[in-house]
Each structure stands twice: as C-alpha cells, then as structure tokens.
Amino acid sequence: MSTTTSERVAGTVDTGEELPALQTIRRGMEISPELRQGLGVTLLLALVATIGQVVVPITIQQTLDHGLGPAGPDTGFMVRMGLLAAVAILATGVASYVMTTRLFTQAERGLATLRIKAFRHVHDLPLLTQNTERRGALVSRVTSDVDQVSQFLVFGGIFAIVSIGQIIVATVIMLVYSWQLCLVVWLCFAPLFLSLRWFQQRLSDAYGTVRRQVGALLSAIAEPVVGATVVRAYAVQDRTQQRIDDAIAAHQSASTKAQGFTAFSFSLGGLSGGLANAGVLIVGIWLGFADQISAGEVIAFAFLVTLFVMPVQMGTQILTDAQNALAGWRRVIGILDTPAELVDPGADGAVLPRGPIAVEFRDVGFAYPGGPPVLRDIDLAIAPGTRVAVVGETGSGKSTLAKLLTRLMDPTDGSVLLDDVDVRQISNASLRRSVVLVPQEGFLIDATIRENARWGRLGATDSEIRESAIELGLVDWLDGLPHGLDTVVGQRGESLSAGERQLVALLRAHLVDPDLLVLDEATSAVDPQLEMRMARALERLMSGRTSVTIAHRLSTAENADEVVVVDRGRIVQRGRHQDLVAEGGVYGNLHASWVAQHG
Ligand SMILES: Nc1ncnc2c1ncn2[C@@H]1O[C@H](COP(=O)(O)OP(=O)(O)OP(=O)(O)O)[C@@H](O)[C@H]1O
C-alpha cells in the first residue's frame, strides 16, 4: 500500500502521487506479474542486439587494418569479416524483433491485468468515493493513464535500455581503441548530456500544460454537447463557442511550445554527432600521424559515434515519456491502494432468509467525509411486511437513510440490521438478492427495454419479463410501445418520458423479486394517466414485502402503515398519517404545504 494512503482524506481516491519511482515500478510489477515473466530473456536479447551493433564497426576496423596488408588484400580475412558483420547484422535484427515482440506482448498482458484489477476495484470503491472523485477522472485513470504506461513500456522502455547499453558498449570499445578519441566524443556530447535534465524538466512542464489544455478543451467541448438543450434554450452558443475557441488556441500554443523543445533537443543531438565526427577525424588524423591510431580505428570511431546520436536525440523525449508513464502508473496504483471500505464478507457472510425483512436502525449516526453529522441517534424498528414512508424537508437526510439501509454506505456510528443481522455481516450476493433500491432517476442503459429490465434478473426470459409486466399492470403500456420489449430507450433512457423510465425501473425491481424494497419517489410530475399506472404498479410491487419509501407525495404518506418524519438528521415524529396530522409539528407543516400545492 502506498505511503499516502494513511494521509488520504476519507472518501477520496489515493492519488499515489508521492510514491517514489522505484517503489512505483515494484508495486506495478507486483500488480501485473506478467511484466516480470521472461524479463531475463528479453534483457539478454537486448544485450545481443546491443553487442551486434558494435560488431560492424569492429569488423570494418579489422578489415581496414589487417585485411589490406602491404602484400595486397587478404581476401579470406575480408570474407570472414564480411560474414561476421552479416551474422552480427542478422543477429541484431532477429534479437530486436523477438525482444520487441516479447516486450509488447508481456506489457500488454500485464497492463490488461492492471486495467481489470483497477476496474474491479472501482466497483468496490464506496459510492461516496466515486462521487467525490470526478467520474471522468476515474475513467481516465483506467484508460489513458494505463495507455501512457503501455506506450512507454513498449517503445520508450526498451529504447532506453538498448540506448544506455549502446552508449556503454560503444564507450568501452572506444576506450580500447583510443582514450583520446573517446574523450573527444564525450566532450562533444557532454553539453547535451549535462542539459538533458534541464530539457527534461522544460519538456515535462510543457507537456504538463498540454495535458491540462487537453482536459480544458474536452470539458469546453463536452459542456455544450451534454447540455445542448440548455445552451440553445438560453441562446448562449456564442459564449460556449468562445470558450471552445479559447481552449483550442491555448492547446495549440502549448503544443507548439512543447514541440519546440523536442525539435531543439533533437537538432542539438544531430549537431553534437556532427561535431563528434569532425573532432574524431581531425584528432584521429593527427594521432594517426603520431602513429598512435590506425586508419581502421578512426573509421570505426565514425561508426561508433552514430551509436550516440539516436539515444541522446531521443533522450529528452524518453525521459519525459518515462515521467508521464510513472505518473500514470502511480495514478492507477492509487486506485488499487484506495481501500474498498464496503468489505464484502463473501462466502463467510450471513445469508438472509426469504420472506419480508425486519429492519432496525440501532443508534445510527452518519457524516459525509469532512462534513457535519447528517444523521444522528437514529433508532427505528420496522416490522416485516410493513409499508413505511419517510418524509422530511429537503436536505433533512432521507436519501442518506436509504443509502445506509441498502448498504451503499456504512454508518459512521451504530448499525443497520436486517432480520437482526448487521448489514456488514451479510454477504453482498445475499444483500443484492433480497434488497432493492429504486432511485429517483433509474439509470437506464442505451439498449432495449428487455436489456434494461434484465438488470433485475440476468437471463430473465421474455415470458418472465411479460409476467412481471402483467403483475404490475404494465403489459398494455408495454404492448403500446412501438417495438414492445425491443424498444430502444436511448442514452440514459432519453427516448422515454420521465414517467416511462420509472415504469422500466419498477419492472426491473419486480424481476429481482426483493424482500425489502427501498424507493426514492420521483418528484417529477407526470401525466395523470401515467401517475395512476405508476401508483398501481407500486402498490403491487410493495405487496407482501417490507418497503421504505422516501415520499414526496401526500398519497404515499396517506397509504403507508407508518410515516417517519426526519428533520435535520433526527427522527422527530412517527405514526400513522391521520395521527401525525392531528399532532401537527414538522409533519403538520409538511402536510399543510402539500395540501396548499395540490389542494
Ligand atoms: N455526497 C455527499 N457529500 C457531502 N454531503 C452530502 C452528500 N450527499 C448529501 N449530503 C448532505 O447531507 C445532507 C442530507 O442529504 P440527503 O440527500 O440525505 O437529504 P434528503 O433529505 O434526501 O434531501 P432531498 O429530499 O432534497 O433529496 C444534506 O445537507 C446534503 O447536503
């Protein structure tokens, strides 16, 4: 677990930002063991590829110095050297190919594992955390951040290893030939080597700005697309267009600046190479006259210099990529290091028996991370099969109560019990089987009504879905739709009306066949006919089950067996509707405002 976890603000995702580079790599390898598999062989191949590169200059030197004797060319020797060079070139090519293939296969396998683990963990993160972390940012962590790691591991990583190897081996060979010429080469490249860190920092800053600008650009574009209706309704196209234009201009200038740094370091690499070659020739000839070096060695040097050029030209870019990849890796590891606070007891957990569930809140308190208490001293017992309506002013804590009841969050104090068992001890599978939450806005996927209903019971047949629709009195509505169960609901169910979306949500809930139904009643008004249909479906859905409804309608409170009144996080009144109306208090006020609205 990362060092930052302990300091993490409750309910937020670990950013992993303070994880040192080496620790990041170690943790990353632990999470994706595939990255380590066969790494030894891959590195061996990298060594073969590197050594192969320097064999050619050596054979040239040998041919020039020993193949062209005073007695004329030694054909046998030259052929042997030529063959050696050919074998070296072939070996380098094959080794590079196999190495790269192995590397990207392993890297992609390892990163697929990382993605899968991160996605699974996102599911286990407390709902609260998912709300706190911007959802888009979570998505980017498991997609583009992993891509950055992948890019680097496949291209940058191996290039870095081979490059460093190339420079080391070339330097050793140069030293064997002539330390003076080696010094010339190193002096020519020294300014670039020394400024690599400086370049890398500039590049990193520049690309950091580019990434931020990409984010700004995406949100500037997403806003008018997602909120197209509002943008048009308020005729603010010009303002949003201006934001997009500004974002595009800012992105363009940041990118140009970043590319400028890359181009500069690239050119400097070429310049250093040219200088080194010239220096080698001048000093080499001078040393040659002093009989300190052979012609073949000078030519070999010219070849060896080229082994320096590419690595240093790409060096700054590789360093930046490495930094980006590490940052990406840290962010994904950060997800995995965020504890799944809602621990599922799994197979060891209790299993709820079938039949209406008894509910109890025992001294429950709750506060959102860093916030004040939202629920206090909640003691509430609901007998099996009872129909309870929870009412209260907006912000009084009703939805929070529902989330605790369905274990989307755990209480900060006290406990929630179902059939006398703490919800924390009930296996998730059993909990999801027996308890259903129908939220205000049921989330519909862009698929058919059939697919959406099947979220309630995966694999439900058409006749089972129809049976549910018949029991809820929805079959004539379903048959009245243009394509029945095959009707596509559009993104987030946009092709249906708000009331129809609720009907699909009820159908889905009915297919679960729960023993405890928790409903967050929709506030949006629907046409009277649909309203009646919904009321009838709800009535049937609740029958024979324990139900807790967050009520916004007078009729729901009137029909409930018991009304629970929440005010500023506490239960202030309980009882039947008529009794509470007579009692007055908070319920009296709520009732009066309902009557004023609809009476
Ligand atoms: N994710 C959250 N993070 C921080 N505070 C929250 C969060 N959700 C709700 N709250 C706060 O908790 C309090 C209770 O909210 P809750 O949603 O339970 O009220 P409610 O009674 O259901 O309101 P409404 O009828 O408007 O839905 C409010 O003050 C709200 O600001």
The ligand as an ORCA input file, in Angstrom:
! r2SCAN-3c Opt
* xyz 0 1
  N     -22.194     13.022     -1.224
  C     -22.367     13.949     -0.280
  N     -21.301     14.584      0.244
  C     -21.456     15.512      1.212
  N     -22.642     15.880      1.728
  C     -23.745     15.291      1.248
  C     -23.671     14.298      0.219
  N     -24.927     13.891     -0.052
  C     -25.746     14.591      0.762
  N     -25.048     15.429      1.554
  C     -25.594     16.328      2.576
  O     -26.278     15.554      3.534
  C     -27.468     16.192      3.925
  C     -28.637     15.235      3.762
  O     -28.761     14.928      2.395
  P     -29.853     13.911      1.853
  O     -29.611     13.760      0.395
  O     -29.844     12.681      2.673
  O     -31.174     14.730      2.121
  P     -32.654     14.445      1.611
  O     -33.497     14.602      2.788
  O     -32.711     13.156      0.892
  O     -32.876     15.642      0.607
  P     -33.780     15.671     -0.756
  O     -35.203     15.477     -0.358
  O     -33.538     17.045     -1.290
  O     -33.261     14.591     -1.640
  C     -27.594     17.450      3.097
  O     -27.206     18.538      3.915
  C     -26.610     17.275      1.973
  O     -26.017     18.491      1.643
*
